[in-house]
Amino acid sequence: MFRFQSRFQGQVSSRMSWSRNYSVKEINFGVEARALMLKGVEELADAVRVTMGPKGCNVVIEQSWGAPKQVANATNDVGGDGTTCATVLTMAILTEGCKSVAAGMNAMDLRRGISMPVDAVVTNLKSRARMISTSEEIAQVGTISANGEREIGELIAKAMERVGKEGVITIQDGKTLINDWTEVIHPLTLSPIRKPKNVNWKSLSFLSMRRRSHPSTL
């Protein structure tokens, strides 16, 4: 009798734990939906804003499993070049946008108003931008993108100097954290394509500026 009760209780507890772990999708609207969305953006922005700029700090990602290298890669994805600034700007735009919508402004008009000055901002940024050309300047940009790692910045500058502005640089994950190196492939590599030949004698060719997906459109 005691054994039977223990098995029964185990089944009941198993079902109760299953019901507690079962997730249900929630659908929110209006003010509540905007508040939840803003909360998520603020949490992300607070985590990455400290990494902005050359004097930015590092962030730590808590993870229950995985090697330190995986955590470092995830941290770099969050605090990469440009993404930090975009996250902070998104939080600011969303914060002020939620205030405007709560005050009675039409959401579509707000979207159009945000999109209108984009061209002017881009033009102003281009006028303020300074093109870099020297290896030292490239190393400085690479160092900032590499979270202050001067050695990596110099390695990027060396690679760009060897392949040129029009060259292609491929980055691969290494097995260790030391002994970084670069390799240049000259002049060009093409993967062999094996396909059956199709030979047509006295065939007609048709050229069109439009994309044709079916013969019936001709």
ChimeraX attribute file (.defattr): number of C-alpha atoms within 10 A of each C-alpha:
attribute: neighborCount
match mode: 1-to-1
recipient: residues
	/A:1	5
	/A:2	6
	/A:3	7
	/A:4	9
	/A:5	10
	/A:6	11
	/A:7	11
	/A:8	11
	/A:9	11
	/A:10	12
	/A:11	12
	/A:12	12
	/A:13	12
	/A:14	12
	/A:15	12
	/A:16	12
	/A:17	11
	/A:18	11
	/A:19	10
	/A:20	9
	/A:21	9
	/A:22	8
	/A:23	8
	/A:24	6
	/A:25	5
	/A:26	5
	/A:27	7
	/A:28	11
	/A:29	9
	/A:30	9
	/A:31	12
	/A:32	11
	/A:33	12
	/A:34	18
	/A:35	15
	/A:36	13
	/A:37	14
	/A:38	17
	/A:39	14
	/A:40	11
	/A:41	19
	/A:42	18
	/A:43	11
	/A:44	15
	/A:45	21
	/A:46	13
	/A:47	18
	/A:48	22
	/A:49	20
	/A:50	15
	/A:51	22
	/A:52	20
	/A:53	17
	/A:54	14
	/A:55	11
	/A:56	15
	/A:57	14
	/A:58	15
	/A:59	16
	/A:60	10
	/A:61	12
	/A:62	7
	/A:63	10
	/A:64	5
	/A:65	8
	/A:66	8
	/A:67	8
	/A:68	10
	/A:69	13
	/A:70	12
	/A:71	16
	/A:72	13
	/A:73	12
	/A:74	14
	/A:75	17
	/A:76	17
	/A:77	12
	/A:78	19
	/A:79	27
	/A:80	18
	/A:81	19
	/A:82	11
	/A:83	15
	/A:84	22
	/A:85	17
	/A:86	13
	/A:87	21
	/A:88	19
	/A:89	13
	/A:90	15
	/A:91	20
	/A:92	15
	/A:93	12
	/A:94	17
	/A:95	18
	/A:96	11
	/A:97	18
	/A:98	18
	/A:99	12
	/A:100	14
	/A:101	17
	/A:102	14
	/A:103	9
	/A:104	8
	/A:105	13
	/A:106	11
	/A:107	14
	/A:108	10
	/A:109	11
	/A:110	14
	/A:111	11
	/A:112	10
	/A:113	11
	/A:114	12
	/A:115	10
	/A:116	10
	/A:117	11
	/A:118	11
	/A:119	10
	/A:120	10
	/A:121	11
	/A:122	11
	/A:123	12
	/A:124	11
	/A:125	11
	/A:126	11
	/A:127	9
	/A:128	9
	/A:129	9
	/A:130	8
	/A:131	8
	/A:132	10
	/A:133	10
	/A:134	10
	/A:135	15
	/A:136	14
	/A:137	15
	/A:138	19
	/A:139	21
	/A:140	19
	/A:141	19
	/A:142	22
	/A:143	21
	/A:144	20
	/A:145	19
	/A:146	19
	/A:147	22
	/A:148	18
	/A:149	13
	/A:150	16
	/A:151	14
	/A:152	18
	/A:153	23
	/A:154	20
	/A:155	18
	/A:156	22
	/A:157	21
	/A:158	17
	/A:159	20
	/A:160	18
	/A:161	15
	/A:162	12
	/A:163	14
	/A:164	11
	/A:165	9
	/A:166	7
	/A:167	10
	/A:168	10
	/A:169	14
	/A:170	7
	/A:171	7
	/A:172	6
	/A:173	8
	/A:174	10
	/A:175	8
	/A:176	8
	/A:177	8
	/A:178	7
	/A:179	7
	/A:180	10
	/A:181	8
	/A:182	12
	/A:183	9
	/A:184	10
	/A:185	7
	/A:186	7
	/A:187	5
	/A:188	5
	/A:189	7
	/A:190	5
	/A:191	5
	/A:192	6
	/A:193	6
	/A:194	6
	/A:195	6
	/A:196	6
	/A:197	6
	/A:198	5
	/A:199	7
	/A:200	7
	/A:201	5
	/A:202	6
	/A:203	6
	/A:204	6
	/A:205	5
	/A:206	5
	/A:207	5
	/A:208	7
	/A:209	5
	/A:210	6
	/A:211	7
	/A:212	10
	/A:213	8
	/A:214	7
	/A:215	6
	/A:216	6
	/A:217	7
	/A:218	8
